[in-house]
Amino acid sequence: LELKRMSVSKDYRGRGISKALCGEVLHFAQARGYGAVVLSTSMVQVAAQRLYEGQGFRKVSAFSPSLLGSLLCFQIFHYRCNLPGRT
């Protein structure tokens, strides 16, 4: 299952909403037999990286999305969270 474009309004950040949403995605995926949840985020989304890593996601790869991205050393990170009992 791929988690795409999760966002919480700036007015509501810091209240645990992102953590709860991420947890719901993981529960949803596991209940439906998915083996893992994957997602991508950019290197500048440090708070998102901390959130995902705290929820059990591990960085599995990184790449520059374009030649300009490469020149600017900008990367997109791919994350994966294996779900219990699955691979």
PyMOL commands that set and color helices and strands:
alter all, ss='L'
color gray80, all
select helices_A, chain A and resi 10-12+17-31+46-54+67-71
alter helices_A, ss='H'
color red, helices_A
select strands_A, chain A and resi 36-42+58-63+76-82
alter strands_A, ss='S'
color yellow, strands_A
deselect
rebuild
show_as cartoon
